[in-house]
Amino acid sequence: MNNSQPIGKIFTKEEANNLFGNVIDSVSIKQGEITSVLNQIQSYIMFQVSNGELVILGEGRKLLYPIVKNVGPDEVFALFSKSKVVELLSSGTGETISIEKRQNHLTVTFGLLTLEEAVWCPPFCPY
């Protein structure tokens, strides 16, 4: 994996639905909470939705959200570049971000824009 290449691509919500299928499960987080998580990381952020609960990790698989949660080393997360999440937040609109499970994808939607093309960690954890 090329570390200088941003991970993730922003699509319109409509494109995302066509490309990645319907949302099976979705969890929302307030924009302010995501911004505070982004302030704690350097380059990468990872998301997972498990049993209706959102889990966010930073570099080194450090737990950032929620504060108390056990995460096993083999649990798979969708990894994005911090820069792509920041770009989504600056381009989209609204107060809440939806982390969405789809058939074989995890997407991050803010307003009418959706971020996808994550890499799965493991096996690809760039740190």
Phi, psi and omega per residue, in radians:
M1 nan 2.328 3.132
N2 -1.442 1.991 -3.056
N3 -1.154 -0.375 -3.130
S4 -1.483 -0.227 -3.126
Q5 -1.440 2.123 3.116
P6 -1.103 2.521 3.133
I7 -1.816 2.098 -3.128
G8 2.092 2.667 3.104
K9 -2.493 2.453 -3.120
I10 -1.665 2.279 3.117
F11 -2.139 2.861 2.931
T12 -1.268 2.752 3.136
K13 -0.995 -0.703 -3.135
E14 -1.113 -0.799 3.085
E15 -1.026 -0.780 -3.118
A16 -1.064 -0.761 3.122
N17 -1.077 -0.717 3.131
N18 -1.195 -0.734 -3.067
L19 -1.381 -0.665 -2.952
F20 -1.999 -0.037 3.100
G21 1.542 3.141 -3.084
N22 -1.312 2.710 3.084
V23 -1.296 2.218 3.131
I24 -1.631 -0.703 -3.128
D25 -2.549 2.525 -3.081
S26 -2.524 2.425 3.077
V27 -2.235 2.387 -3.125
S28 -1.813 2.628 3.059
I29 -2.432 2.478 -3.141
K30 -1.199 2.572 -3.121
Q31 -0.987 -0.701 3.141
G32 -1.077 -0.641 3.129
E33 -1.187 -0.731 3.133
I34 -1.147 -0.705 3.131
T35 -1.078 -0.726 3.133
S36 -1.166 -0.611 3.058
V37 -1.154 -0.764 -3.130
L38 -1.061 -0.552 3.138
N39 -1.211 -0.231 -3.111
Q40 -1.691 -0.030 -3.061
I41 -2.125 2.811 3.124
Q42 -1.637 -1.000 -2.941
S43 -2.285 -0.551 -3.003
Y44 -2.276 2.588 3.075
I45 -2.354 2.482 -3.122
M46 -2.198 2.439 -3.127
F47 -2.138 2.609 2.992
Q48 -2.624 2.486 2.991
V49 -2.011 2.089 -3.099
S50 -2.331 2.103 -3.125
N51 0.910 0.757 3.104
G52 1.285 0.194 -3.125
E53 -2.044 2.352 3.101
L54 -1.519 2.326 3.045
V55 -2.201 2.318 3.137
I56 -2.171 2.297 3.086
L57 -2.082 2.739 3.018
G58 -1.939 -2.820 3.110
E59 -0.978 2.592 -3.133
G60 1.175 0.281 -3.112
R61 1.021 0.575 3.104
K62 -1.272 2.238 3.139
L63 -1.204 2.182 3.126
L64 -2.000 -0.484 -3.087
Y65 -2.750 2.268 -0.164
P66 -1.219 3.034 -3.047
I67 -1.184 -0.630 -3.111
V68 -2.037 2.029 3.140
K69 -2.994 2.460 3.036
N70 -1.673 2.236 3.137
V71 -2.132 2.094 3.132
G72 -1.292 2.682 -3.108
P73 -1.146 -0.339 -3.121
D74 -1.708 -0.055 3.117
E75 -1.171 2.322 -3.050
V76 -1.607 2.295 3.121
F77 -2.142 2.664 3.027
A78 -1.531 2.123 -3.059
L79 -1.832 2.296 3.084
F80 -2.225 2.741 2.975
S81 -1.253 2.445 3.060
K82 -0.939 -0.709 -3.078
S83 -1.053 -0.607 -3.134
K84 -1.275 -0.626 3.090
V85 -1.188 -0.727 3.088
V86 -1.078 -0.743 3.103
E87 -1.066 -0.743 3.104
L88 -1.060 -0.792 -3.115
L89 -1.147 -0.578 -3.130
S90 -1.427 -0.323 -3.113
S91 -1.725 -0.516 -3.092
G92 -1.494 -3.137 -3.139
T93 -2.376 2.725 3.094
G94 2.155 -3.002 -3.115
E95 -2.026 -0.310 -3.117
T96 -2.214 2.600 3.098
I97 -1.901 2.410 3.106
S98 -1.851 2.224 3.014
I99 -1.740 2.080 -2.925
E100 -2.099 2.269 3.002
K101 -1.560 2.288 3.032
R102 -2.146 3.140 -3.054
Q103 -0.740 -1.130 -3.131
N104 -2.161 0.410 -3.035
H105 -2.412 2.772 2.948
L106 -2.206 2.178 -3.096
T107 -2.080 2.740 3.093
V108 -2.122 2.038 -3.069
T109 -2.009 2.338 3.076
F110 -2.362 1.960 -3.070
G111 1.133 -2.189 -3.099
L112 -1.741 0.214 -3.123
L113 -2.036 2.520 -3.104
T114 -2.290 2.318 3.109
L115 -1.732 2.267 3.049
E116 -2.536 -2.827 -3.050
E117 1.141 0.760 3.028
A118 -1.288 2.913 2.911
V119 -1.906 2.667 -3.107
W120 -1.618 2.302 3.138
C121 -2.179 2.062 -0.208
P122 -1.190 2.852 0.279
P123 -1.611 -0.322 -3.049
F124 -1.746 1.654 3.118
C125 -2.069 1.818 -2.961
P126 -1.422 0.911 3.082
Y127 -2.675 nan nan
